[in-house]
Amino acid sequence: MAIFLTKDSKVIVQGMTGATGMKHTKLMLGDGTNIVGGVNPRKAGTEVDFDGNAVPVFGSVKEAMEKTGANVSVLFVPPAFAKAAVVEAIDAEIPLAVVITEGIAVHDSAAFWAYAKAKGNKTRIVGPNCPGLITPGQSNAGIIPGDITKPGRIGLVSKSGTLTYQMMYELRDIGFSSAVGIGGDPVIGTTHIDALEAFQADPDTDLIVMIGEIGGDAEERAADYIKANVTKPVVGYVAGFTAPEGKTMGHAGAIVSGSSGTAQAKKEALEAAGVKVGKTPSETALLAREILGG
């Protein structure tokens, strides 16, 4: 069992023939991901060889789905063309689109998010500006290193790619059911709450680790959701405790307004919902160990 991504997922890569797409397609194949095709209208009908594994290139997401049964797309499309690529995936009604690209204009992200909603949310969007998601030992859709952890019973949802990797590494001996990097932009598809709901329903997840960061109110809303709907233990970390007051930090979503959006405000909201919150990633990992008895 896993959330959103399993060993049976059939993955295509939009932007596979670019330098970044080639590099990460090779890595995903090495992690056992079932990559059934790439998409590039200019190179349709060709194949790309990855160490003896020939991956066909299709002219569109729709064609790739018709010919391979693909149900996941990972997008490594440059920012200027990302909106059109996501819209194409939505029009094809692929169930999951993982948008790795960073630097997409906020109005483009807002436009394709609204388009997906108008089309009935048949396509789940993860990202943009995210590391993707991984179900260790089964499938990897994105840029999360596949060798830093093993299968286990912790579910992880994180705004930050780097902190995703650190948490997976710190708890590598216990392992993860799935890890989802949702991205730190102001407008994203899948949220903390979406992942929390899926982990709550997943029988193979015993504990949830949630990583947030300063800015916005996503963590406060997640705290309300946890209080009302989540019965599994949740451990949290909020990046930005040492951020200078009034400064905009890191991700585009990390904009603090008044007391809203500060690390302390988020920590208090989460603790009020029964979430144990660490002051550092290592302390957060320790809290997870204590709960799991490891």
C-alpha positions in Angstrom: 0.0 0.0 0.0 1.2 3.5 -0.7 -0.3 6.9 -1.4 -0.6 8.3 -4.9 2.3 6.2 -6.4 2.8 2.4 -6.4 4.9 -0.3 -8.2 2.0 -0.6 -10.7 2.2 3.1 -11.6 3.0 3.7 -15.3 5.1 6.8 -15.6 5.7 9.2 -18.5 8.2 12.1 -18.5 7.2 15.4 -20.1 10.5 17.0 -21.1 12.4 13.7 -20.9 14.7 14.6 -23.8 16.1 17.7 -22.1 19.3 17.5 -20.0 17.5 17.5 -16.7 14.8 15.2 -17.9 17.4 12.7 -19.2 19.4 12.8 -16.0 16.4 12.1 -13.7 14.7 9.6 -16.0 17.9 7.5 -15.8 17.8 7.8 -12.0 14.1 7.0 -11.7 14.6 3.9 -13.9 17.5 2.9 -11.5 15.0 3.1 -8.6 12.7 0.7 -10.3 10.1 3.2 -11.6 8.1 1.8 -14.5 8.8 4.6 -17.1 6.8 3.7 -20.2 7.5 6.8 -22.3 8.6 10.4 -22.8 6.7 13.3 -24.4 8.3 15.7 -26.9 6.2 16.6 -30.1 9.4 17.4 -32.0 10.9 13.9 -31.3 7.8 11.8 -31.5 8.4 8.3 -32.9 12.0 8.1 -31.6 13.4 6.2 -28.7 15.9 7.1 -26.0 18.3 4.5 -24.7 18.9 4.4 -21.0 21.6 1.8 -20.3 19.9 -0.7 -22.6 16.4 0.3 -21.6 14.7 1.9 -24.8 12.0 4.4 -23.8 9.7 5.6 -26.6 9.0 9.2 -27.2 5.4 10.3 -28.0 4.0 13.4 -29.5 1.5 14.1 -26.7 0.4 13.0 -23.3 -2.9 11.7 -24.8 -1.0 9.5 -27.3 1.4 8.2 -24.6 -1.6 7.2 -22.4 -3.4 5.5 -25.3 -0.3 3.5 -26.2 1.1 2.6 -22.8 -1.7 3.0 -20.2 0.4 5.6 -18.4 -1.3 7.1 -15.3 1.5 9.4 -14.0 3.4 12.2 -15.7 6.6 13.8 -14.3 7.2 17.2 -15.8 10.7 18.6 -16.4 9.5 21.3 -18.7 11.2 24.8 -18.6 9.1 27.5 -16.8 8.0 29.3 -19.9 6.4 26.2 -21.3 5.3 24.5 -18.1 1.7 25.9 -18.1 1.0 24.5 -21.5 2.5 21.1 -20.5 0.3 20.9 -17.4 -2.8 21.9 -19.3 -2.0 19.2 -21.8 -1.7 16.6 -19.0 -5.1 17.8 -17.6 -6.8 17.7 -21.0 -5.5 14.1 -21.3 -7.0 13.4 -17.8 -3.9 11.7 -16.6 -4.6 10.9 -12.9 -1.3 12.3 -11.5 0.9 15.1 -12.8 4.1 15.8 -10.8 5.4 19.3 -11.7 9.1 19.4 -10.7 9.9 22.7 -12.5 10.8 25.7 -10.4 10.5 29.3 -11.4 7.0 29.0 -12.9 5.1 32.4 -12.8 2.5 32.4 -10.0 -0.3 33.4 -12.4 0.6 30.4 -14.6 0.4 28.0 -11.6 -2.9 29.6 -10.5 -4.2 29.2 -14.1 -3.5 25.5 -14.4 -4.7 24.8 -10.9 -8.0 26.6 -11.7 -8.1 24.7 -15.0 -7.7 21.3 -13.3 -10.5 22.3 -10.9 -12.8 23.4 -13.7 -12.2 20.1 -15.4 -13.4 18.2 -12.3 -10.1 17.6 -10.6 -9.5 14.4 -12.6 -5.7 15.2 -12.5 -4.0 15.4 -9.2 -1.2 18.0 -9.4 1.8 17.7 -7.1 4.0 20.8 -7.2 5.2 22.9 -8.8 8.7 23.6 -7.5 8.8 20.3 -5.7 11.0 17.2 -5.4 8.1 14.9 -6.3 7.1 11.7 -4.5 8.5 8.4 -3.7 7.2 5.0 -2.4 10.5 3.4 -1.4 11.1 0.0 -3.0 8.2 0.6 -5.5 8.4 3.8 -7.5 10.0 7.2 -7.6 8.4 10.1 -9.5 10.7 13.1 -9.3 14.2 14.0 -8.0 14.2 12.5 -4.4 17.3 10.3 -4.0 16.1 6.7 -4.1 18.9 5.3 -2.0 18.6 7.3 1.2 15.9 5.3 2.9 14.0 2.0 2.8 10.3 0.9 2.9 8.7 1.4 6.3 5.7 2.8 8.1 6.3 6.6 8.3 4.4 8.9 5.9 6.1 12.2 5.1 4.7 15.4 3.6 7.0 18.4 3.2 7.1 21.8 1.6 10.9 21.7 1.4 12.9 19.3 -0.9 16.1 19.5 1.1 14.3 18.8 4.4 12.5 15.9 2.8 15.8 14.3 2.1 17.2 15.1 5.5 14.2 13.6 7.3 14.2 10.5 5.2 17.9 10.0 5.9 17.6 10.6 9.6 14.8 8.0 9.9 16.3 5.6 7.2 16.5 2.7 9.6 12.7 2.8 10.3 11.7 3.6 6.7 8.8 5.3 4.9 5.5 4.2 3.3 5.6 7.2 1.0 7.1 10.7 1.0 5.5 13.6 -0.8 7.2 16.9 -1.5 4.4 19.3 -2.2 6.6 22.4 -3.0 7.0 25.8 -1.4 5.4 28.1 -4.0 2.3 30.3 -3.0 0.1 28.3 -5.4 0.5 24.5 -5.3 -1.8 21.5 -6.2 -1.6 18.8 -3.6 -1.5 20.3 0.0 -0.5 19.1 3.4 -4.2 18.4 4.0 -4.5 16.2 0.9 -1.5 14.1 2.0 -2.7 13.9 5.6 -6.0 12.6 4.4 -4.3 9.9 2.3 -1.9 8.9 5.1 -4.7 8.7 7.6 -6.5 6.2 5.2 -3.4 4.2 4.4 -3.2 1.0 6.5 0.6 0.8 6.1 1.3 4.2 7.6 1.6 4.3 11.4 3.0 7.8 11.9 3.0 11.0 9.8 5.8 13.5 9.7 4.8 17.0 8.4 7.3 19.6 7.4 6.3 23.2 6.9 8.0 26.5 6.7 7.3 30.1 7.5 4.9 32.1 5.4 1.2 31.6 4.5 -1.3 29.7 6.6 -1.1 26.2 5.2 0.3 24.7 8.4 -2.4 26.4 10.5 -5.1 25.0 8.2 -3.4 21.6 8.4 -3.5 21.8 12.2 -7.3 22.4 12.1 -7.6 19.4 9.8 -5.5 17.2 12.1 -7.5 18.1 15.1 -10.8 17.2 13.4 -9.8 14.2 11.2 -6.4 12.5 12.0 -6.2 9.8 14.6 -2.6 8.7 13.8 0.3 10.4 15.6 1.7 13.4 13.7 5.2 14.9 14.3 5.9 18.3 12.8 8.8 20.7 11.9 8.5 24.3 10.8 11.5 25.7 9.0 12.3 29.3 9.8 12.6 29.7 13.6 15.8 31.7 13.2 14.6 33.8 10.2 15.1 37.5 10.8 11.9 39.3 11.6 10.2 40.9 8.6 12.5 39.3 6.0 11.2 37.2 3.1 13.0 33.9 3.2 13.7 31.2 0.6 10.7 29.9 -1.2 8.2 32.2 -2.8 5.6 31.0 -0.4 7.6 32.0 2.6 6.1 35.5 3.1 5.2 36.4 6.6 2.5 38.9 7.4 2.3 40.2 11.0 2.3 37.3 13.4 0.5 35.1 10.9 2.9 32.8 9.1 5.7 32.8 11.7 7.4 29.6 12.8 6.2 30.2 16.4 2.6 30.8 15.3 2.6 27.6 13.3 4.3 25.6 16.1 1.6 26.7 18.5 -1.3 25.9 16.1 0.2 22.4 15.5 0.8 21.7 19.2 -2.8 22.8 20.0 -3.9 20.0 17.6 -1.8 17.5 19.5 1.2 17.5 17.1 4.6 17.1 18.6 6.8 19.8 17.0 10.6 19.7 16.9 12.8 22.8 16.9 15.2 21.2 14.5 14.9 18.4 11.9 17.0 16.1 14.1 14.8 16.8 17.1 11.8 16.1 15.0 13.3 12.8 13.9 13.9 12.0 17.6 10.2 12.7 18.4 9.2 10.3 15.7 11.5 7.6 17.1 10.1 8.0 20.6 6.5 7.5 19.4 7.4 4.5 17.3 9.5 3.1 20.1 12.7 3.1 18.0 
